[in-house]
Amino acid sequence: MDSRGFGVSSALVAAALLTLSACAGAPSRTIPTTRTPAVPSSPPAPRRADDDAVPGMTVARLAMEMVGVPYRYGGADPRGGFDCSGLVYYTYTAVGHAVPRTSQAQFNAARKIPLGRASKGDLVFFQDQEKLSHVGIYLGGGLFVHAPSSGSTVSVASLDTPYYQRHLIAVGRLLPN
């Protein structure tokens, strides 16, 4: 035991609880897809010339390629898994856009826009109680892709789900107009 009376097992339990609470509150209920888990064995495909015209489409396309990758707290790559902000970080940086790593920093960096103006690749932010709790990548049509919680995989969900309707606090754009 250490000087505060906590043993190694207490530290392990605390770490496990922290891991399980990441992206907390985001329900694991998602829209079923017919895609099989995607765990690319190589880096993402290079950007196409037409992708530069609409960079949000490229971000959304790459995020969809990650559907099925396991959730992992602190994860930011398809081989090790993703947490919610790690999925955003990976997809944006893979297509050449520098973004912050954490959901709070992504929220702070994003230009807030009305949901009605959201485009593919924009970010949707959710809050539980009093803190930012989750981020996803907007796909259009009220759908978004996200890494919801421990024990689940990257998946597609609907903003029409009552949980997400109640907890959506902002839509943000990190990409140039």
Order of alpha helices (4+ residues) and beta strands (2+ residues): alpha-alpha-beta-beta-alpha-alpha-beta-beta-beta-beta-beta-alpha-beta
